Structure formats: structure tokens, C-alpha cells
Amino acid sequence: MSPPRLSQREIALFFFPLLLNVQLMSVSHSVINGALARQEDFVNALAAFSVAMVLHLFFASPSYQNHTVTIAIVRGRRSLRGTIIFIVLVALYVSAMLALVAFTPVGDFILRRLLGVSAEIAAQARGVLGVFVILPFFTGFRGLFQGLLIQARRTALVSFATLVRIGALLLFLLLLRPWFSGAMLGAAALVACIMVETSFVGLFAVRCRVPQDAAGERGTWEILRFAFPLAWSSCLQQTVPLLINAIISRLPDGALALASFGVIRGFIFLLGGPMRNLQQAYLTLVRRAEDYRPLVIFFRWVGGSLALVTVLVAYPLSEPVLGTLMGLDAQTRRYIALPLAASSLYCYLYGAANLLRGWFTGAHRTLQLGRSVIYKVALLLACWGVLRLLPVAIPGVAVAVFLLLAAELFETAYLYRQRQRLLASPTAGAAGAEGVR
């Protein structure tokens, strides 16, 4: 007897705690932006923290696939051991790269020459990255613990640990103020609260039994071959905001554009970020081809709702949210209003892309995910060349949002076309079966 069809209630019970988790995580970045916006030299502090976060996300992004790898791979103690080896290898790489930028002349070359930021912003950004050197080990194992909880469908515990993180962040922003200022205050508080979050989610995860499926067990080498293309794809994804920062930093309003784009990215992460959990929802919930359609319907409703909230924040709720909570002045709010409203489209595009990423990950076709990001980065490089040849007299933050949306639309269209091509091929039956775990 076949299992019942996947219901909207089942999807909601799994997804909404994860949605809350991503929003709580993004709240921490918005809280930090709010604290930095109240600093004396707030533009440089916001710009430095934004640039440092983009670089950190670029280097650390391979570890942000740890929960996805755990969900897709861990089927017993052998595969758990191989996954831990992957996590440690990635954490060592990320920590080494952050130290290279923070403590050697390579940092000045990347920040001053490649990204084009000022000396003051570069100095603060290097200080932030120096604090972040220990972070990859905590975020790496946090992903493993979260993956085990998601696999066990204990998503509410993931959100609870993140809620503890928010409380710890508010406390650390107050306690660390006598010792840190500017962007360094945000960096120190972020590292401290993530350490607290990892401890909590780890305590929850050890209570979950590792699934036992001898037929699904994989060796360390097989896990590395599966996981590294995902890690590579995740790393390349972070090239997008990095390139966008490099482009807008060279525009006439470069400092303001960097600071404003950092604020907008915080809201995009808050309101569009939850859609990335559609990849985990696919891997965990979809067991047959008929389960895909209910997940698409669910995505449309949630994506539309989050897009609407983004527009409301940009206009009718601008003063209470951007002004009172974020501490932005009226001029800055007007500067980012239209780009923030336009970024509401990102909720839909990002959700569609993550549904497709779930299908390709379930089919163990992770190499194609890497290719899609390579093509997206190539598109941005082409746009950079056009902008250098044909300077445009529009605000830098508007250029940033346009490039962000164009890149996501391109990748979504590419993955959709590739999936349709695979399903239409002579081996369509096998491809469809591989995409459903």
C-alpha cells in the first residue's frame, strides 16, 4: 500500500519552524546592523561589517551545506564519521583563508585593490575577519547537529536554539561595548552568540538517534565526492554578493551604496532566506513524484506572503521598521525604498531555485549545481564589464539589487531547463526516480 499523499499540513509543520529559524538568524544580523547604525561613524561601521560578512560568507559558505549533506548522506555511524571528516576539512580550510585575509598583506590586496573600499573600511573589515577565524568550527558542527534534527523532523528544536542565540546576542552587544567599538563590536557579539547556539543545538542533537540504513551507508570517499561539489557550489554562490560589492564600491556613491546594500541584504536574508529550506523540505519530505506538486503549491503561497511583507517594510512600515528599529535616517530610508521593494521578487526566485536544488541533490547530480553557479558568476562578470564601459547615473544600491535579481533569475531558469531536459531524456524514468529519495 502506497503512503498517503504529502499534505500542506505536513509540509507546514516541517517548514515553518525552519522558516522561523532562518528569520531568527537574520534577525541577529539586523540587530547587529541596528547596533552599528547607532555608532558615531555608522556609515563606515556598517560598510566594513557588510564587506567583512560578504568575504566571510564567501570563504565559509562550503560549511553552510553541512546540514544538507547530513540529511542526504547520514544513514549510520559509518556515514556519520565520513561526514564529520568532511566538516573538519572544510572548517580548517575556511579558518586558514580568513586568517590569510585578516593577518597578511593579502587582505589589503583583496579589500583595497579588488573590492575597492577605503583604507578605513578595509582596516575595520580585517579586524572583523580576525575575530571570525574561530567561527568555522562552530558553524560547521552547528550544521551537522541541525541536519540530524531536521532529518528526525525535530525542526522546532533548531528554531529554539536560534532563539537562544538572539537573546545571547542582545546580551553580548551590551556586555562587550566597553571593549569593542565600530564593526568589531558586531563581530565579537556574533561569534559569542553562535558559540552559545551551537552548544544548545548540539545538546538537542545527541538525543536524536542516528538513522540506521545499512543499504544507504556510504564510505568517506563517496561522501567527499558527493559533498565537495555542493560545497563548491555554495562557495560560488557567495561570489555573487562579493562581485556586487566590488561593482558598487567603485560607483560615485560607493560608501553609501555598500552600507545600504548591507541593510537590504539583511532584510533579504530575513524575508527571502527561509525559502532556502525548501531544499531540505524536498530532501526530507518528498518520497515519490506526486509529492513534488504539493511542495510547489506551498512554495507559491509562502513566497508570495514574504514578498508582500518586503514591500510593506519598504514603504508603509518604513519609518517604524527602518527608522525606529534600524536607526536609519529619513534620507537613507528614501534611498533604499525602491530597491528594497524590488528585492521582494527575490523571495520567489530564491524559493524556485532551492526547490530545483533539492531535486538535483536528491538525484545526486551535485556537479550540475556547481555549473549553474559558474554560469551565474559569468553573467555578473559580463555585467561588470558593461557597467565599466557604459557608466550609469543611477544609485549604486539600485544597481546592486538589479544584479542580484538578474543572477538569481538566470540560475533558476538554467536549473529548470536542465531538469526538464533530464526528465525528457530516454532515461527519464531513472532520472525522476533518482530525484525522489
N, C-alpha and C positions, 0 to 999 in steps of 0.2 A: 504493500500500500504506500503510495507516494505521500510525502509530508504535505501539510496544508500550505496554501499559497502565502507568501510573505505579505503581512498586513501593514497598513500605515501605523497602527498602534505599536507593533513590534519594532518597526523602524524608529518611531519616535522615542520609545523607551530606551533604545540603544543610543540614538543620535543626540538627543537634547542634553544629556549630561556632558557629552563631549563638546557640544556647542557651547555650553556654559563654561567648560574648561578652557577652550580657546579664548573666549571672551574675557575670562578672568585673567588669563595670561597676558592678553593685550591690554587689559586694564592696568597691569603693572607698568607697561611701557608708557601708557598715557599718564599714570600717576607720576612717573619719573619726569616726563615732559612738563607736567604741571609744576613740579618742584623746581625744575631748571628754569622755567619761564618766570619764576619769581626771584631768580638770581639777579645781581646787579648788572652783569654783562650777559643778559639772557640770550641774545642772538648768537654770540659765539659759543655759548654753552650748549644751546640746542643744536647748532650746526655741528659742533665737534662730537657730541653724543650720537647724532644721526649718522655721521660719516663712520664713526667707530663701530656702530651697530651694523651698518651695511658691510663693513670689512669683516667683522666678527661672524655675521651670518654667512658670508661667502666662504670663509675658511671652515666654520663649524657646521655648515649645512649637511655634510655627509652623515653626521651623527643624528640629524633630525629624522633620518629614515629608520632609526633603530626600532621604534615601535612597529613600523610596517614590516620590517624584516622579522621581528619576533612573531607577529601574528601569522605571517605567511610560512615561516620555517620551523619554529619550535614545536616539535612533536614528541619530545622525550629528553632525557638527560644528555644524550649524545649531541643532539642538535642544539640544546641549550648551551653546552660547553663550546661548541663551534661559534655560536652567536656571541658569546662573551668574548672570545678571541677577536672576532671582528670588531666589537665595540672598543676594546682596549687599543687595537691597532689604529683605529680611526682617531681616538682621543689623543694618542701620542702624536700623530701627525698634526692635528689641529693645534694642540698646545705648542708644538715646535714652530708652526707658522705664525701664530700670534706673538710668540716671543721674538721671532725674527723681525717682525714689523715694529714691535714696541721698543726693542732694545738695540737695534743695529741701524746703520745708515739706510738700509733697505726701506725702513719706514718713511723717511723723508722723501726718498725717491718715489714711492707709491703715492704718498699723500700730496706732496708738493708738485711733482712732475706729472704723474699720471692722472690724479684726481683734481689737481689744480687748486687746492684750498690754500688759504693764507697760512703764514707761519704760526700765528696764534692758535688757529683752529687745529693745525697739524700737531702742535705740542700737546694740546688737551686730548686730542684723539689718541695719540700714542700712550698717554698716561692711562686712558680708559682701557686700551688693549692690554697694557701691562697688568692691570688688575684682572682681566679676563683670562689670563694664561692658565689658571687652575680650573676654569669653568668647564672645559670639555669633558672631564671625567665625571662631573656631577650630572651634566645634561645627557651624557652618553648612557649612564646607568639609569637615569630617570626614564629615558625612552624604553629601555628593556623592561623596567618594572611596569610602566604604563601599558606596554604591549601585552604582558602577561595578564594584567587586569582587564584589558579590552577583550582579549581572547576568551576570558572567563565571563565576559559580559557584566563585569563589575565596574561599569563606567562612572557610576556615581562616586566611587572612591577616588577616581582620578580627579574629578572636579573638586572634591572635598580637600584633597591635598593642595590643589592650586588656590583654593580659598584661604587656606592657612598661609600660603605664600604671600597673598595680598596683605593680610594682616601683619605678617613679619616685615614686609617691605615698608609699610607705613611707619612701623616702629623703628626700623633701621634708618630711614630717612631723617628721623628726629634725633636718634642717638648718635649718628655719625656726623651730624652737622658741625660739631666743634673741630673735627679732624679733617674734613674734606669740604671742598667748595667747587663750584662750577660743574663740569661734566664728570669729574672724579667722584662727586657725591652720588650721582646716579649709578655709576659703575660699581662702587663698593656696596651700595644697598642692594643692587640687583644680584650680585654674586652671593651675598649673605642670605637673601630670601630664597634663592634657588637651592642652596645647601639645605635649608630647612625643608623645602618642598620635597627634595629627593629623599631625605630621611623618612618623611611620612609615607610617601608612595612606596618606598622600599619595605617598610613595615607591613603595609597592606598586602604587597605582592607575595611576601614569603608565606602568607596564609593561604594563597591560592595553589592548588595542586597543578604541577606541570602536566599537560596532556600527554597521554601515553598512546602512541600510534606507531608501532614498530614498522609498518609498511611505509609510513611517511617520513621516517628518520633519514637524515642526510648527514654526510661527513663534513668535516671542517672545510675541505677544499671545495666541495659542492656549494656550501653556504657562501663562501667567499666569492665564487663565480656568480652566484645569484645576487649577492648583496652589493658588491662593488659597482656594478652598473647603476643600481639605484642610488648609491652614494654619489657617484659621478654626476648623475642626472640632477640630484639635489644641489650639488655644488654649482653646477652650471646655472641652475635656476637663480642663484643668488648673484650671478653675473649681471642679471637684468637691472636690479636697483643700483648695482655698482656702476654700470655703464651710464645709467640715467644720471647718477650723481656726478659722474665725470663730465657729462654733456652740459648739465645746467650750471655747474660751478664756473664754467667759462662764459656764461651769459652776463650781460651788464648788471643784472640784479642777482648775481650768484649767491651771495651770503644769505639774502632773504629767501631765495628760491630753495636753497638747501634746508634752511630752518623750517620753511613752510611745508616742503615735501616730507620732512621728517614727521611733522604733525599729522599730515594726511595719511602717511603710511601707517601711523599708529591707529588711526580710525579704520583704515582698510583692513589691518590685521584684526581689529576688534569686530568689525561687521562682516567682512568677507572671509576672514581667516577660518571661521567654523566650517566653511564649505570643504576645506581640505579633509575633514573627517569622513567625507563621502567615500574616499579611497578605503579607509578602514571599515566603513559600513559595508562596502561591497565585499571585501575580503572575508568578513565575519558572517554576514547575513545571507549573501547570495549563494544558494546551493544548486540551483537549476536555472535554465534560461528564462523561465517565466517570472523569476524573482526580480529580474532587471527592470521591468516596466514599472512596478510599484515604487522602486527606488528613484526612478526618473521623475515620477509624479511628485514624490516627496521633495525632491531637489527643487522643482519649479516653485512650489509653494514657499519653501523656506528662503530660496534665493530672492524671490520677489519681495518678501517681507523685509529682508535685510537691506535690499536696495532702497526700499521706501524709507527705512529708518535713516539711511545715509543722507538722502535728500532732505529729510526733516532736520537733521543736525546742521546741514549746510545753510539752511535758510530760517525757517520759523524758530528753531531751537538754537540758533547760532549764539545769541547773547548768553543764555543760561549755561550752555554746554561749553562752547569755545571761550566765552568771556569769563563767566564766574568760575567754572571748574578748571579750565585750562589756563586762565590768566592771560589770554591773548587780547591785545588792544583792538579797537574798532577797525583801524586801518589794516591790520593783519587779517582780521576776520573777513573783511571785504576782499582782500587779495586772494584768499583761498576758497571763497564761497563757491564759485562756479566750478573750479577744478574738483573740489570735494564732491559736489553734486554729480558731476560727470563720472567720478570713480564708483558710483553706485552700480554701473554696468559691470564692474569687476566681480561683484558677487555672483552674477550669472556665469560669466566666462570662467571664473576660477572653479565654480562648482561643476560645470560641464567637463572641464579638463580633468578634475580629480575623479569623476566617475569613470572616465576613459582610462586614467592611470590605474585605477583599481582593476579594470578589465585586463589590461596588459600585464600587471603584476600577477594577477591570478593565473594568467596563461604562461607565466614565467618567461615573458618576452620583454625583459627589462632593458635590453640593448636598444630597442626602438624608442623607449622613453628618453634615453640619452641622446639619440639622434634628433628627436623633436626639439630638445632644448638647444642643441647646436645650431639648428636652423633658426630658432628664435633669436639667439645671440647674433647670428649673422645678419638678421634683419635690423637689429638695433645698430650694429656697426655701419650698415649701409645708410641708415637714417642719420647717424652722426656725420658721415661724410657729406650728405646733402645739406645738413644744417651748417657745416663749416663753409660750404661753397655758397649757400644762399641764406645768409643771416635773416632771421625773422624778428620783427619788432613786437613780440607778444611776451607776456610774463613767463619767466622761467618755470614756475610751478605748473602752468598750463601745458608747456612742452613736456614736462615730466609725466603728467597724467596721460597725455596723448600717447606717449611712447609705451607706457605701462600697459594701457588697454590694447594697443596695436600688437604688442608682443604676445599677450595672452590670447587674443583672438586668433593670431596666426598659429600658435601651438594647438589650440583646441581644434581648429579646422584640420590641421595636419593629422592629429591623432584620430579624429573621426573618419577621415578618408582612409587611413591605414586600417582601421578596424573594419570598415565596410569592404575594403579590398580583401582582407583575410577571410571574412565571412562568405564572400562571393567566390573564393578560390575553390578548386577541386577538393581541397582538404577542409572545406568549411565546417563540416561536422566535427572534425578533430579540433579545429581552432576554437569553435564555440564551446566544446567540452572543456578545453584547457582553460578557457576564461572563466569557467564556473567551477569553483573548488568544492 
